[in-house]
C-alpha cells in the first residue's frame, strides 16, 4: 500500500463564500431600498394622473414611482414601467400640477466594484488552488499540479504479491535465469563484494499468454520486495511530456522503496525503434522512450531496483533499449511442452472436481501449441460445460467439448441441406483418407461434418509428441492432406466448391515457406527470401530486401508446382482407395462424427504407422476445415 499522506487541516470553502456574497449583493441591488411599493398597471397610473389623484412622481429611464394624495384601494405608493418614447406623460403631469423629480439609473457602487474584481478574484483563486494542490501532491509523492495525469504503477506489498515459483507451472529455464535476480535482491552484499553487477533490466520475450506477467510477479514474491506494474501504453498521452513525467514518477517511487521491481508490460507500445518511418512520428512516444532510457542509465551500481519488461515483438524494439546496461538480459518464455502443459492443467484444475475418466496427461498431449492462458481457458470452459449439464464433476467429454469450442467455435444453429451435407462429407473424407494413407502425416483423431464456428466440417489430427523440426516429407504430407478435400470433390463429385478456401490458403502459405524460407526447392536451391503475404498499401505479394520481380515470380511458380504435384498425388490415392472413401462418406452421413476407434473400423488399421500412440482425449490443434 502507498504510504498514507499526512492529515490536511480543515480549509474553509472561500470560493463558495465569495460567490454567495456576490449573489447576495446582486439580489439586494435588484430588490432596491425604500418603502414598500405596489406594481400598478400603466393605464391605471394614467387614470389617476388625469383624475388629479397623484401628488408627486419620480421618473427614471424606464419606470415611474409616485405617491397618491389619498389612498386608493389601500395603495399609497405605486410603481410601474413606462412605455418607451411616451411623449404625453410629462405634459400631462405638468397640466395636473404633479411634482416631478427625475433620477438617473445607476448601478450600485458595491456591485460595480464586485463585477470589476470578479475576474481577478477567479484567476487568483485558480492559481491559489493550483499552488496548494502542487504542495499536497509533492508531499504525497504525486508529482506536482499535473499529478492527476501521472498515474503511477500499481504497487503490491508482500501480502498481495503472494505468487511464487511454485504457482508458475513449467518455465524451468526462465526460472533458472531469474534466480540470480532474486538472490541479488535478497543478498546484494554477496554480489557487491565480488564486484559483480546484476542486470539492470530483464526482457521477457514470448508469445501472448505464456505467463510473462505471472513470472514477473513470482520474482517479486520470491524476493519479498515491492512490485510496481504498469502497461507501456499508459505512459503515452495526448499531451507531450506527460508520459515522460509518468516514467520519472514511477522510477522515483520505486527507488524510494528499494529493493523493488518495476514491471512494464507490452513495452513495444513505447519502445519501438525510432526513425523507421513506420506509423509516422510521435513526439510524446519518443520523449517517453528517451525518459525511460535516461532513468535506466541513472541506476547506480548499488541500486536495488530491477526493471522487468515483457513483449512478444522484440524485433521492433529500439536498439538503445536493448544494449548492455539497460535490458541486458533476455529471457525466453516459450510455449509449454507436454510435461509443462500437464503441470499447468494441474494448477488450473486443483480447485475443480474431476471425474475418474479425466486423464490430464492425455489432455496435455492433445493441446500442442496451447499457451498457459489457453490451458486455463480450457479448464474453465470444461467446468462451464459441466455446469450446463448440472453435473457434480467434470468429465472427459467436458474437456472435449471445451476444446471444440475453443478451436472450432460453437455449434451453428442452422442445418445443412442434404446436398451440402453430402459435399461436406466427401470433402472431409478426402482429408481423412489421405491422413490415413500418408506415413508421414499425423494420426487421425476425429472427423466431423457438424458445422461449428466458421467451419462446415473438420478433420482433426494429433501429433504423438511435440515436434520442433519438420522434414520435407512431413511438409509434403501436410500439403497432401490439405488438398485432400479439394481432390475428393473433383474425383467423386466432378466439381469443386468454395469449401476449400481455407485449405488452399493454408496450403499456399506452407508451399511458399517451403520454397522461400526452407530451401526445399530444387530450382531455387538453398536460399531464403523474406516474402510477405500482402503489402500494407498495394495489397500485392512482395518480398523484402530488394528481391527482384523475377525472383518473386520464380517463388510463386515453384510454390504452384508443389501444390500441383500434391493435388495429383492426392487424386491418385483417392482413386486407389475409392471403396474406403465411399464407406467413410456413408458412415459420416449416418453418424456425423467419427472418433479414432470408429475411423479404424471404417478405414482399417494404419499399416504404415503401426506404433502410433493412441490418443483418447480432446481434439488436436492440427485441423483441416471445410
N, C-alpha and C positions, 0 to 999 in steps of 0.2 A: 504494500500500500504506500502511497505517497505520504511524505511527512505532512502532518497537519499544519496548516498555516496559522500564525498567531492570531488570537481573537482581535477583531476590529472594534474600535469604540463606536458607540451609537452616534450616528450622524443625523442631524435634523434635515428634513427634506426642504432645503432652501428654495429649490426651483419651484416646488409646488406652492410654497408660501408667497413668493413673489408673484406668481401667476394669479393666485387668489386675490392679492391686494389690487392688482391691476384690473381685474374683473370687477371688484367692488367699487373702485373709483369710477370706472366707466358707467356702471349701473347708477351710481349716485349722481353723476353728471347728467345722465339721461333723465333721471327722475326729477331733478331740479329741486329748488328750495322754495319756501314761502307758504302762504296759507293754502288750504285745500281748495281746489277749483274743480268745476264741473265742465265736462266736454259737452258743448251745445252745438246744434247744427247751425250752419252759417245763415240759413234762411230765417231761423228764429232770432238770431242776433240782429239781422237787418230789420225785422219786425219791431224789436224792442227799441232800436235806434229811431225808427220812423215814428214810434209812439211816444218818444221823449222820455223813456224809462231808464236810459243809460246815463250814469253820472260822469264816468271817465273811462278811458281806454288806454291801453299800452300797445303800440304796434311794433312788430319786428319784421324780419324779411318774409316770414311765412305764416305768421299767426297773429291773433288779436286776443288780448286779455282785458277784461273790463269789469267795472263794479256798477251794479244797479242802484237806483235811488231808493227803491223799496224791494224787499224780497219777492220773487215771483216763483211760486211753487217751491218755496224753501231754498231758492237759488239766489245768492248774493253776488258771488264772484263766478264769472264764466270764462271759458277759453274755447277757441275754435280756430281752425286753419282758414287762411284767406286764399281765395282763388287767385292764380297768377294774373297780373295786369288788370286788376279790378279798379278802374279809374273813378267809379262813382262813390267809393267808400269814404274818402276824405271829404269831398264836398258835402256829403250827407251828414257827416259828423259835425262839420263846421256850421251847417244850417240849423242843427238841433242844439247847438251850444254845448257840445260834449267836449270836456277837457281831453286833449290829445297829448300823449307822450310817445316818443319814438326811441327805441333801443336797438342797438346793433347786436346781432347774434354773434357771440364769441365762445370759443371753446374754453373750457376750464383750464387755467394755467397749470394746475396739477396734472391734468390729463395730457396737456401738450408736452410737459416735461417727461411724463411717463412714456408717451409714444416716441419721443425723440431718443430716449435712453434705452428703449426695449431691445433694438437690435444689438447694441453693445452689451447689454446685460446677457442676452442669449449667447453671444460669441464668447464673452468672458466665462460664462457658466460652462460652456462646452470645453474650453481649454482647461478650466479648473477640474472638470470631471476626468479629462484625459490624463492630466498630471497625477491625480490621485490614483487612477487605475494603473498607471505605469508604476507608481510606487508599490502598490499592492502586488502587481504581477512580479516585480523584481524580488520582493520579499518572499513570495511563494514559489519562485523559480519559473514563472510563466513567460518571461522573456519580453517585457515591455508592453506598451499600449497595444501592440498588434498581437499580443499573446493569445487572443481568442482565435486567431488564424493558425497559430502554431500548435497543431495537435501533436502532442508528444506520443512516443510509443507506449504501448501498454506495458506496465511493469507487473511482474508476477513474483511475489516473495516465495520463500521456502515452502510455506504451507499450500501455496497454489501451484507451484511447479513441482508436483509430486511425481512426474513422469521420470522414469529411469530406463536404463538399457534393458531391463527385464520386460518392460512394456513394449519394446520395439522388437518385434519378431524378425528374424533374418538380419540382413545387412551386416554380416560379420566383418567384412573388410572395411566398411565405413566406420564401424565402431572401433576397430583397431586403430585407424588413422586418427580418430578423435580422442583416443585415450590420453595422448600427450597433452592435449588442451586441458583436459580435466585435471591431470596431475599438476600442470603448471598453475592453474587457478587454485588448487588446494595447497601446494607447497612450492611457491615461486622461489624460495631461497635455494632449493636444491638445484634449480636451473641457473640462478644468478651466480652462485659461487663457482660454477664451471664455465661461466662466460657464454652459456647457451642462450639463444634468442628464440623465443616461441613465435610461431607465425602470428602476425597481427590480424590477418584475415583468412577465413576459410570459405571457399566457394563450394557449395553443394550442387552438383550437376546431375540431373537425371530427368526422366520423363515425368509428366504430371501424375500425381497420385502415388508416388513411390515412398513417401514418408519423410520428405526433407524437413518440413516444419516440425514434425514429431521428433525427428532425430535431434534437431537443434534444441528443443525443449528438454530432451533427455540429457543432453550435455549439461545444461544449466541445473537440472535436477541432480545429476551425479556430482557436480562440483559444488552444489549448495550455494549458488550465487544468484543475484537478481537477474531477471531475464526481460529484456526490452524487445518487443516485437512490433514491427511496422511494415506495411507494404510500400514498395518504392513508388507506386502510383499516388500515394497520399502526400508525397513531397511536392509534386507538380501541381501548381495552381494557376489561376488566370493572371495573378499579379506577379510580375517579375521580382524575384528576391524573397518571396515568401518561402519557397522550397528550400533555399539556402539557409534561411533563418531556422526552419524546422530541423534541418540536419544539425546545425550548430547547437540548438537547444537539446536535441536528443543526445548528442555526444557529451555535452556538458553535464547533463543529468546522469549519464552512465558513468562518467569519470568521478563524479561526486560520490557515487555509491560503489566504486570499485572495491573488490573484483566483481565484474559483471560481464554479461554477454549481450551484445546488440545483434538482433536478428533482422535482416532486411529481406523480405520475400519478394520474388519476381524483380530482381534488381535490374533486369534488362529494360524495365519501363523507364529507368532514369539513366542507366549506364551504357546506352547504345553508343557505338563508335561515332565520334564527331567528324564532320566534314565529308561524310559519304554521299550527301546529296539526296539520300532516300528519305522521303517523308517531309522534306523541307526543313528549314532551320527553326529552332525553338530556343529563344534566349533563356526562358525560365528553366527548361530542362538542362541546358548546358551549364548555367550558373549553379544549379543544384548539383550536377556532377562535379563541377570544379570544387565546390564546397566539400563534397564527400571526399574527394581526393586530398584536399588540404587537411581535413580532420584526421584521415588515416595517416598522413605524413606527420601529423602533430603528436602521435603517440611516442612517448619517451621509451627508453629502453626498459624501464621498470614499471611501465603502465600495466595495470592488471585488467585491461578491458580488451576483449576479443570480439571481433566482428565476424559474424557468420551470415552469409548470403546464400540465396537459393535461386536457381534459374534452370530452365530447360532449353535455353538458347545461348550457350556460351560463345557461339560463333559470332554473335552480333555485339559483344561487349567491347568497350574501348580498351585499346592496348595499355593505356596508362593505368587502368583499373586492375589489370592482371599482372603487372610487373612485380618482381620481388620487392617486398617491403609494404605491399598493400594486400591484395589477395594472392598470397604466395603459396597457398596450398589448395589443391583441387581434389575433392573427394567425390568419387563416382557413386551415385545412388541408383543402381540399375534395377530393372525388373527382377522380381524374385524368381528363383528356380523352384523345382518341385519341393525340396525339403523346406525352403523358406515359405513357400505358399502353404504348406501343411501347418507350419508354426503360426502363420498369420491367421489362418482359418481357426486354429485352436484358440487364439486370443479373442477373436470376434465371436466365437461360439461358446465361450466358457459360461456365459450367463443365459444360455439358451438351452432348453431341454431337447436333446437329440434322441431320436429313436434308435433302436438297435441296428437297423439296416443302413444307417448312415456311416459311410467309410470316408473319413476326411482325406486319407491317402489317395483314394480314387478320385475324389473331388479335386484335389490339388493336381493330380495327373491330368485331369481334363481341362484345366484352366491355364494352359500355356499362353503366355502373353498378358496375363492379368497383373495389374499393379495392386499394391496394398489397398488402395481406395476401392478398386473394383471388387476385391475379395470381401471387403467389409460390406459393400453394397450387395454382393451375392448372398452373404449370410443374412442380411436384413430382409432382402426380398424373399428368401426362403421362409423366414419367420412370418412375414406378411402372408405368404401363400398358405401357411399352416393356419394362421388366424382366420383367414377367409373360409377355411373348411371347418372352423370351430373345433380344431384338433388340440390335444393337450401336448403333443410332441411334434417335432419337425422330422419329416421322413426324407428318404432318398428322392422320392418323387417331387417333394417340395423344392429340393435343390435343383432338380432337373427343370422344373417349371420356372424357377428363378433364373436359371441360365438361359433358357429360351427367351425369357422376357428381356434380359439384358442384351443378348446377342442379336436376336431376330425381331424383338418387339412384341407387342400384344397381339393376340389373335384378331383378325378382322371380323367385323360383323357380317359383311356381305359374303355371299357364297358364289363360287364359280359356276358358270354354265357347264353343261356336260361336255360340250366341245372344248372349252377352255381347260376343263379338268383333265380331259384326255391328253391334250397337248402338254400340259404341265407334267403329267405322269410320264410321258415319253421323254420329255426334256430331263427330268430328274433321274430317270432310269439310265439315260445315257451317261450322266456324271457317275452314277454308282457303278455301272458296269465297267467303265474304264478305270475307276479307282480299284475295283476288284481284280482287273486283268493286268494292271501295271505293277511289276515287282517293286519298283522304287517309290510308289506312291504311299501315302499314309493310310492306315487301315480305316475301313468304314465304321461309323458308329450309328448313324441314323439317316433315314431318308423319309421325307415328309412332303405331302402335297397340300398341307393345310396352310392357307395364306396367313402370314404373320408380318406385322410391320409393313415394310416396303417390298417384301418378298412374297411371291406366289407359292413358292416351294423351296426346299433346302435339302442339300446333300451334305452331311457333316462327317468330317474325318477327325481322327485324333492321333497325334504322334505318340508312340510308346515311350518316348523320353524327350527331354529338352534338347533341341538342336541349335548349334551356334554356327555351323557351316553347312552349305548345301552344294552338292556336286552338280555338274551339268546334267547328268542323267536324272537326278531328282527334280531339277527345274523343268526338264523336258517332260517328265511325267506329270508335273503340275500343269503345264500347258495342255497336255493331253486331256487331263480331267476337266479343265476349264472349258475346253472346246467340245467336250463330250455331249453336252446338251444341244449345242448348235448342230453337231454332226448327226445326232439321233433324230432331230426333227427333219433334217434333209433326207435321211435314209428311209425313215419309217413313214413320214407324212408327205414327203415330196416337196415341202416348202418350209420356210423359216418364219419366225415371228419376232416381235420386239422383246420377248422374254430373255434373250441372250445378251441384252445390252450390258449388264453389269459384268457378265463373264468376259465379254470382248474387251471391255475397258481394263479389267484386271490383267487379262492375257497380253494386251498391248503394252501395258506398263512393265510387266515382267519380261517380255521379249526385248523391249528397248533397253532395260537394265542389263540383260544378258549380253547384249551387243555392245552397248556404250560404256558400261561400268565394269563388267566382269570379264571382258576379253574372251567371250565364248563364241566369237565369230571367226571362221577360218579366213574369210575375205578381209576383214579389217584387222585381224590379229590382236596382239596383246596391247590394247590401247584403252584409255579412259577419257571420256568426254562428259562434262557436266551438262547433261541435257535436261532442260526443264519442260514440263508438260505444256505450259502456256506462258506467253509474255503478258506482263501486267497491263499493258496498254493495247498491244496489237492482237492479242489472243492467239497467236500462232506458236507452234512448237519452235523453240530456239535452243541453241547451245551456247554456253558461256565460254569465255576465254578466247574469243576471236576465232572460233571454229567456222570454217567456210561453209557456204551453202551446199557445196558438192559433198562435203563430209556428212552434213545433216541428211542429205538425200540418201547417201550410202547407208547410214544408220537405219533410216526408215525402210530402205529396200531389204536389208538383212533381217530386220525385225519382221517384216511381212513374209519373208521366206521361211523363218522359223514357224510362224503361225500357219502358213500354208501346209508345210510338212506335217505339223501336228494335226491339222484338220484331216489330211489324207490318212494318216495313221489311225486316227480316231474312227473314221468311216470304215476302214478295213477291219478293225477289231469289232465294230458293231455288226458288220455284215457276217463276220465269222462266228459271232455269238448271238445271232438273231433269236434263236429259240429262248435262250436265257433272258434276253431283253424283253421279249413278249411276255414271258412268265412274270417277270418283275413288274411290268406295266400293269398286268392284270391284278397282281397282289396289291399294288399301290392303290388302284381304283377301288379295291374291295376294303382294304384296311386303312388307307390314307397315310398311316405312319408305320414304318418298319424299323425295328431295333436291330442291333447287331446279330442277335441269335436268329431273328426272322430272315435277315439277309443271307446268312449262311445256309439256311434251309432252302431258300429260293435259288441262290447262285451256286451253292456248293462250297466246300472248303477252299480257302485261298492257297492253292498248292505252291504258288510262287513264294509264299512267306509263311511257312508252317509254324514258325516260332514267334509269331506276332503276339504281343502281350494283350490278353483280353482286358477290355475296359467295360466296366459295368456302371459307370457314373455319368454325370451330365455331359452334354454335347460339347464338342471341341471348338476351338476358335477358327479352324480351317473350314470354311463354309462356302460352297458354291450355291448361288441363288438364281432362281428363275427371274 
